[in-house]
């Protein structure tokens, strides 16, 4: 039975020692008390490490929401941001900002 310190276990797993302590506290990683210190069995570390399978292989994702149709009130918003003609907002943005600033300060 080979025991390692929390620091050594963290180095082996390439995580922070606090993470190792959290897994011990949650009961996910077995540890033993030796005197005043806590040690982890190397076999426990081997059992703790689990392979990760791709999410797509486990289950197919379900589509969220429902399709939008013409009777849905949100349908009226489709294409609202498109404009057929060229606007002058970008060319005159400073003038528009100055007008808005003056209008805001006149109200005070």
Contact map, one row per residue, 1 for C-alpha under 8 A:
111000000000000000000000000000000000000011000000000000000000000000000000000000000000000000000000000000000000
111100000000000000000000000000000000000011100000000000000000000000000000000000000000000000000000000000000000
111110000000000000000000000000000000001111000000000000000000000000000000000000000000000000000000000000000000
011111011000000000000000000000000000001111000000000000000000000000000000000000000000000000000000000000000000
001111111000000000000000000000000000011100000000000000000000000000000000000000000000000000000000000000000000
000111111100000010011000000000000000011100000000000000000000000000000000000000000000000000000000000000000000
000011111110000010000000000000000000000000000000000000000000000000000000000000000000000000000000000000000000
000111111111000000000000000000000000000000000000000000000000000000000000000000000000000000000000000000000000
000111111111100010010000000000000000000100001000000000000000000000000000000000000000000000000000000000000000
000001111111111110110000000000000000000000000000000000000000000000000000000000000000000000000000000000000000
000000111111111100000000000000000000000000000000000000000000000000000000000000000000000000000000000000000000
000000011111111000000000000000000000000000000000000000000000000000000000000000000000000000000000000000000000
000000001111111000000000000000000000000000000000000000000000000000000000000000000000000000000000000000000000
000000000111111100000000000000000000000000000000000000000000000000000000000000000000000000000000000000000000
000000000111111110110000000000000000000000000000000000000000000000000000000000000000000000000000000000000000
000000000110011111110000000000000000000000000000000000000000000000000000000000000000000000000000000000000000
000001101100001111111000000000000000000000000000000000000000000000000000000000000000000000000000000000000000
000000000000000111111100000000000000000000000000000000000000000000000000000000000000000000000000000000000000
000000000100001111111110000000000000000000000000000000000000000000000000000000000000000000000000000000000000
000001001100001111111111000010000000000000000000000000000000000000000000000000000000000000000000000000000000
000001000000000011111111100000000000000000000000000000000000000000000000000000000000000000000000000000000000
000000000000000001111111110000000000000000000000000000000000000000000000000000000000000000000000000000000000
000000000000000000111111111110000000000000000000000000000000000000000000000000000000000000000000000000000000
000000000000000000011111111111100000000000000000000000000000000000000000000000000000000000000000000000000000
000000000000000000001111111100000000000000000000000000000000000000000000000000000000000000000000000000000000
000000000000000000000111111110000000000000000000000000000000000000000000000000000000000000000000000000000000
000000000000000000000011111111000000000000000000000000000000000000000000000000000000000000000000000000000000
000000000000000000000011111111000000000000000001000000000000000000000000000000000000000000000000000000000000
000000000000000000010011011111100000000000011001000000000000000000000000000000000000000000000000000000000000
000000000000000000000001001111110000000110010000000000000000000000000000000000000000000000000000000000000000
000000000000000000000001000011111000011110010000000000000000000000000000000000000000000000000000000000000000
000000000000000000000000000001111100011110000000000000000000000000000000000000000000000000000000000000000000
000000000000000000000000000000111111111000000000000000000000000000000000000000000000000000000000000000000000
000000000000000000000000000000011111111000000000000000000000000000000000000000000000000000000000000000000000
000000000000000000000000000000001111110000000000000000000000000000000000000000000000000000000000000000000000
000000000000000000000000000000001111110000000000000000000000000000000000000000000000000000000000000000000000
000000000000000000000000000000001111111000000000000000000000000000000000000000000000000000000000000000000000
000011000000000000000000000000111111111100000000000000000000000000000000000000000000000000000000000000000000
001111000000000000000000000000111100111110000000000000000000000000000000000000000000000000000000000000000000
001111001000000000000000000001110000011111011000000000000000000000000000000000000000000000000000000000000000
111100000000000000000000000001110000001111111000000000000000000000000000000000000000000000000000000000000000
111100000000000000000000000000000000000111111100000000000000000000000000000000000000000000000000000000000000
010000000000000000000000000000000000000011111110000000000000000000000000000000000000000000000000000000000000
000000000000000000000000000011100000000111111111000000000000000000000000000000000000000000000000000000000000
000000001000000000000000000010000000000111111111100000000000000000000000000000000000000000000000000000000000
000000000000000000000000000000000000000001111111100000000000000000000000000000000000000000000000000000000000
000000000000000000000000000000000000000000111111110000000000000000000000000000000000000000000000000000000000
000000000000000000000000000110000000000000011111110000000000000000000000000000000000000000000000000000000000
000000000000000000000000000000000000000000001111111000000000000000000000000000000000000000000000000000000000
000000000000000000000000000000000000000000000011111100000000000000000000000000000000000000000000000000000000
000000000000000000000000000000000000000000000000111110000000000000000000000000000000000000000000000000000000
000000000000000000000000000000000000000000000000011111000000000000000000000000000000000000000000000000000000
000000000000000000000000000000000000000000000000001111101100000000000000000000000000000000000000000000000000
000000000000000000000000000000000000000000000000000111111100000000000000000000000000000000000000000000000000
000000000000000000000000000000000000000000000000000011111110000000000000000000000000000000000000000000000000
000000000000000000000000000000000000000000000000000001111111100000000000000000000000000000000000000000000000
000000000000000000000000000000000000000000000000000011111111000000000000000000000000000000000000000000000000
000000000000000000000000000000000000000000000000000011111111000000000000000000000000000000000000000000000000
000000000000000000000000000000000000000000000000000000111111100000000000000000000000000000000000000000000000
000000000000000000000000000000000000000000000000000000011111110000000000000000000000000000000000000000000000
000000000000000000000000000000000000000000000000000000010011111000000000000000000000000000000000000000000000
000000000000000000000000000000000000000000000000000000000001111100000000000000000000000000000000000000000000
000000000000000000000000000000000000000000000000000000000000111110000000000000000000000000000000000000000000
000000000000000000000000000000000000000000000000000000000000011111000000000000000000000000000000000000000000
000000000000000000000000000000000000000000000000000000000000001111100000000000000000000000000000000000000000
000000000000000000000000000000000000000000000000000000000000000111110000000000000000000000000000000000000000
000000000000000000000000000000000000000000000000000000000000000011111000000000000000000000000000000000000000
000000000000000000000000000000000000000000000000000000000000000001111101011000000000000000000000000000000000
000000000000000000000000000000000000000000000000000000000000000000111111001000000000000000000000000000000000
000000000000000000000000000000000000000000000000000000000000000000011111101000000000000000000000000000000000
000000000000000000000000000000000000000000000000000000000000000000001111101000000000000000000000000000000000
000000000000000000000000000000000000000000000000000000000000000000011111111000000000000000000000000000000000
000000000000000000000000000000000000000000000000000000000000000000000111111100000000000000000000000000000000
000000000000000000000000000000000000000000000000000000000000000000010001111111000000000000000000000000000000
000000000000000000000000000000000000000000000000000000000000000000011111111111000000000000000000000000000000
000000000000000000000000000000000000000000000000000000000000000000000000111111010000000000000000000000000000
000000000000000000000000000000000000000000000000000000000000000000000000011111110000000000000000000000000000
000000000000000000000000000000000000000000000000000000000000000000000000011111110000000000000000000000000000
000000000000000000000000000000000000000000000000000000000000000000000000000011111100000000000000000000000000
000000000000000000000000000000000000000000000000000000000000000000000000000111111110000000000000000000000000
000000000000000000000000000000000000000000000000000000000000000000000000000000111110000000000000000000000000
000000000000000000000000000000000000000000000000000000000000000000000000000000111111000000000000000000000000
000000000000000000000000000000000000000000000000000000000000000000000000000000011111110000000000000000000000
000000000000000000000000000000000000000000000000000000000000000000000000000000000111110000000000000000000000
000000000000000000000000000000000000000000000000000000000000000000000000000000000011111000000000000000000000
000000000000000000000000000000000000000000000000000000000000000000000000000000000011111100000000000000000000
000000000000000000000000000000000000000000000000000000000000000000000000000000000000111111000000000000000000
000000000000000000000000000000000000000000000000000000000000000000000000000000000000011111110000000000000000
000000000000000000000000000000000000000000000000000000000000000000000000000000000000001111111001000000000000
000000000000000000000000000000000000000000000000000000000000000000000000000000000000001111111000000000000000
000000000000000000000000000000000000000000000000000000000000000000000000000000000000000111111000000000000000
000000000000000000000000000000000000000000000000000000000000000000000000000000000000000111111111000000000000
000000000000000000000000000000000000000000000000000000000000000000000000000000000000000011111111100000000000
000000000000000000000000000000000000000000000000000000000000000000000000000000000000000000011111110000000000
000000000000000000000000000000000000000000000000000000000000000000000000000000000000000000011111111000000000
000000000000000000000000000000000000000000000000000000000000000000000000000000000000000010011111111100000000
000000000000000000000000000000000000000000000000000000000000000000000000000000000000000000001111111110000000
000000000000000000000000000000000000000000000000000000000000000000000000000000000000000000000111111111000000
000000000000000000000000000000000000000000000000000000000000000000000000000000000000000000000011111111100000
000000000000000000000000000000000000000000000000000000000000000000000000000000000000000000000001111111110000
000000000000000000000000000000000000000000000000000000000000000000000000000000000000000000000000111111111000
000000000000000000000000000000000000000000000000000000000000000000000000000000000000000000000000011111111100
000000000000000000000000000000000000000000000000000000000000000000000000000000000000000000000000001111111110
000000000000000000000000000000000000000000000000000000000000000000000000000000000000000000000000000111111111
000000000000000000000000000000000000000000000000000000000000000000000000000000000000000000000000000011111111
000000000000000000000000000000000000000000000000000000000000000000000000000000000000000000000000000001111111
000000000000000000000000000000000000000000000000000000000000000000000000000000000000000000000000000000111111
000000000000000000000000000000000000000000000000000000000000000000000000000000000000000000000000000000011111
